[in-house]
Amino acid sequence: MKRSKECLLAALALLLVPCVGLGFARAADESQGFLYGRIITDGGTEYVGFLRWGDEEACWDDLFHSLKEDLPYQESVDWKERKDRPRRRGLVKVLSWMIEWESDKEFWEESASRIFIARFGDIREIRVTGGEDAEVFMKSGESYDVSGYANDVGGTVHVEDGSLGEIDLRWNRIDTIEFLPVPAGAQRGAYRLHGRVETDAGEFSGFIQWDKQECLSTDLLDGETRDGDVSIEMGRIRSIERRGRSSSLVVLKDGRELRLRGTNDVNSENRGIMVEDPRYGRLTIPWGEFEMITFSDPGGSGRGYERYGPLGWLHGKVIDRDDREHRGRLVIDLDEAEAWEMLNGSYREIKFDIPLANVRVIEPRGYDESRITLHGGAEIDLEDGQDVSDKNDGVLIFQNDDDDDRDALYIPWDEIERIEFDH
């Protein structure tokens, strides 16, 4: 009888071991989407663990912003040799008057700058080179010198070191940030916010970054009630509904309702609700377009670092207004040359940042709009942005993969009928 019990316990143990292993695997999978890496300070000290940029970006599909210091493709076009330079036009309001302005391309080119935007998952390493400067090494093998523009460069980086605990590292103390996959068994201690956002322009669903900041269940939503100030963990909230410019109705998961006001978490000072919608990419919804968000129950955290493969040069063909096709390596807006880079534009005040790897076709439509067709089949008409309007500086096409200007064909934006990408 004793032997039978021992055999039964052994059999149960064999059955339980795989289940326990699966439990740990699931827990690890829940944290794969969070930033993780090794930071080496200028004194040689290493810190390894989950990362967060200040109290904002915490996930691989979050966006790293700065300014590109070098714009080599701008030099491939000699504006002075072009007889019919495109001209910038626009309207600006001064007091109660609307004034139309126009400037030539040469003037604009001299004052040009370009924003560097990349998902953290596409970055291999960041080396700090100054107080607001860095060299960013991409998984594609290319590197970019960037400077300023946002607090992603020059701010603090929060590390949850596995053995030390939590530490905030100042930018000027950092030498190198090396991104790494989350190791098996590592858990973040919070789950990522996910929900459905209702807007005047339709519904969008995906991972959420509220007020461009709160993205974890442990982050706090601040507000004022009649009885006093409150700070509520985002993981306790079921929904938030905009009530005009100055307040919101917050419904908790236990059914309680609170009317909150007085902070940028719950009024028109909100910087925007960011949604990682799998149909498009990252979009930012301003308060005026936002109606209501309903948060989902805890789920995954997004793609792991190793699932962001190296995205290389853009290739495809450009069809001009004379129906001629030009094929080769493409540089969009004399700036975006790699597939990890972002196409920017707006739809009804909602700003879209779409990885060019997701884009199949760009079709300019008039003065300030383009139709974008994505690989998943979605179509959207975007306007206003540098990449989708006549602010676009046109496309360079290289017959070979090098940057030999003798091989480059330049097509101005107003002569483009359609751009089709090979990826």
Secondary structure, DSSP 8 states (H G I E B T S, - for coil): -HHHHHHHHHHHHHHHHHHHHHHHHHHHHHTTTB-EEEEEETTS-EEEEEEEETTS--BTTSEEEEEES--GGGGGS-GGG-SS--EEEEEEEETTEEEEEEEEHHHHHHT---EEEEEGGGEEEEEEEETTEEEEEETTS-EEEEE-SSTTTTSEEEEEETTTEEEEEEGGGEEEEEE----TT---SS-B-EEEEEETTEEEEEEEEBTTTB-BTTSEEEEEETTEEEEEEGGGEEEEEEETTTEEEEEETTS-EEEEESSTTTSTT---EEEEETTTEEEEE-TTTEEEEEE--S------GGGS----B-EEEEEETT--EEEEEEEETTTB-BTTSEEEEEETTEEEEEEGGGEEEEEE-SSSEEEEEETTS-EEEEESSTTTSTTS--EEEESSSS--GGGEEEE-GGGEEEEEE--
